Structure formats: structure tokens, C-alpha cells
Amino acid sequence: MKEEFLHYLWKFKKFDTSNLTTSNGEKLTIENAGHYLQLAGPDFFNSQITIENQKWAGNVEIHIKSSDWYAHHHERDSNYDSVILHVVWEHDSEIYRKNNSEIPVLVLKDLVSKETLNNYSSLIAPKSWIYCEKQLVSIDSFILLNWQERLFFERLERKSKPINELLESTKQDWEAVLFCLLAKNFGLNTNGESFLKAANSIPFSIIRKECNDLQNLESLIFGISGLLEIKKEDVYYKNLKSNFDYLIHKYQLELTHINPLQFFKHRPDNFPTIRLSQLANVYYNQQQLFSKLIEEDSVKNIYKIFNVAVSEYWETHYQFDKVSPKKKKALSKSFIDLLIINTIIPLQFAYSKSQGKEISENLISLLNQVSPENNAIMDKFSLFGIKAKNAFESQSLLQLKNEYCNKSRCLECAIGMELLKE
């Protein structure tokens, strides 16, 4: 038994309310269950009950056992002075306020139907992956769609927090924020944080000034990222190093320590050298990138904007001093899809909020044009009958798995709630 289940029972009155009495045998009527705010203090606020013709308004606290009141030291906390009813599964102790007045107790154990208990037991019974894996396919599509929208925007809210932090550190420069976000996502999981730190250490005003010179852009980005610290004999390396030393002196830049970039276990096309060259080419080929992306609602147009490859040197190299067969190494459609999901959509969401605009439908429409992510979580959902058709659905499912299923928040999940009803 979990307190979250008791919260669910009280909130939706999923127990026999026809002839309620307190533990002392006094007649009890629930007028209003109150507001479930999930904040510090009692579980339900502004509840209304009637005990023996006396109406009470205040807060309700819920525990598995009555003695949990003392285990949690509520008797010392003034936030609980306004509790008018203690709802418990099992009554094992009388409860008193700080002024020694007794708090009425409602015991739920004998008021809940076996059907409700069986549904709850079935929902939380151990499964191979998630609790409701066998019942997922039975969920009504309307309920699932509404829940996916909620999950999607919860995920965007989480993703917007680091964007707002970047906005503070860049003095409200949205172009600079975009540059940092792109850098992080060009670095993927392995080098993303190092790319972000490097990008954030270059004032974006310098990127603006140097964006017409591709070699200078590569010099800055490679140098700040630490790729020019180990001496090489390659002519192109020497040119980048010379340019970087000049630019450092010109702009009086201070070098920031960046963790060594990782090549190990990456496919060559994902080597940091290749991704940084592609990033430099994006800013060399696209002026005013933020203004082009912030209201763009066509995936085809975004593909055109990011239709870039590496500079000439990197067509025949993956690392300095090592020649390889020539290859254009353009950004792939799947990689641009990741940029849309992890950079463009969160940025559009955060920017629209800052401007007081409502673009929810636009964001969903844009992601409906993008292919779903291909990963183990999507494979598992597909196995149990929920197959993501686009990135909007896959992002929602990732939020569901990571924030609800993994944390056993079934009683806060629309799917779990629906299964309990059934």
C-alpha cells in the first residue's frame, strides 16, 4: 500500500461514502475533498466535511497508519494545526494537535471495494518492463492523445530550464543561446557538455564578426574546444593554430578548460572534428540563423537551412595528419531531425513563452512532420502495442517512461488512472 493510492481514493472518492463514520463512531459527510496541491504541508487544502451536524473547513492529511503523524513529526509543525480530518488505511494510534485537541480519523481499509484493490494490485504488480505493459494496448486513443500532449509540454518545460539559464549568462542574446544549444547537440551525448562549454566561452559577438571567414570560424571553434593543443605537422592544422593564436590576442579571449573530446566508440562521421566543422559551416552559410528558425514551421525548410557539410580539408580527413577517402560528410536527415527535436522546438517554445505567445499547435504540427526517434524505449512501447508514428509521439513516450513509469507515478498518470477505473 502506498500513500499515493490513498490520495487517489480520497480525491476521487473511490470508496463507500454512503454511511461514513470517524474512528470514534461519529457520523461523517464529505462535502468537498479539497485541492490536491502536492506542496509542503497537508495533502489536501480547503476541504469541507460535516461531523455530527457540525460543518468543518480546513485541510486533510493522509497516511498509511495513524502513527505516521508522529513519525513525520506533524505534531510539532504549525502547518498542520488546521487539519480537520486524518485519513488513514489503518488506525493504530489516536492523534492530537499541538493544543492537545484530538483530530478525527477516517479509516479507509474496510471501505474500498475488492475490485478497486485488485485493479491497483494488478497495476503495480512487478512486470518485465513497466507496470501496465500488458494493458497499454487497451487504452482509449482519445485518452492517450490528450495525455501525450500533456507529457510533451511537460518535457518542453523541463528542456526550457537550461535555455533560460543560457539566456541569463548571454545577457538575453537569443542568437547566442541558439549557438550554444546547437553546439551541445552537435556534440551528442558524449561530447555535448564539452561543446556547450566551449561555445559558451566565445562571446557570440565574435562569431558574428567572423562568420564570413570559414577558416577563422573553424580556428575559433577547434581552438576553444582544445583540438589545437597537441602539435601536428599537418599544414591545415598549422594554419588553424596560427589563426587561433591571432584571434585569441585580437579579442583578448581567456581560454577555458574543456574536458578532452572523445573519439573512442564513435563512428567516424560523429568524430568531434567532423561535427565542429559542420557547426562552423552552418554559421558560415547561414546569416541571422535565429530569425530564420524561430518561427519556421516547415521541416522541409529546416532541412534546406541545415543542408551543409564539412570544409574541404575534412572531406579527406577525420583527424589531423590522417588522410582518408574523400567524402562530403553532409548533415544527415536523421541528425537534423535530432536538432529539430532537441534544439529548435525547445527554443521556439521558450521564446514564445518569453513573448507571451501561444504556439502549442504549431509545435505539435512541426514535430508531426519529423520521424520518431529510434531507440530501445520506442522498441519496447512498440512491442506492447504503442508505436510512435512521429517525433511528437516519441517525445511524449520518452517523458512517460522516464518521468512516470521509471518513478512508479502510476496514480499521477492518465493511463494508470484509466486502468484503475476499469
Summary of the structure (lengths in Angstrom):
residues: 422
radius of gyration: 28.8
end to end distance: 19.3
largest distance: 92.0
contacts: 1246
relative contact order: 0.10
helix: 52%
strand: 11%
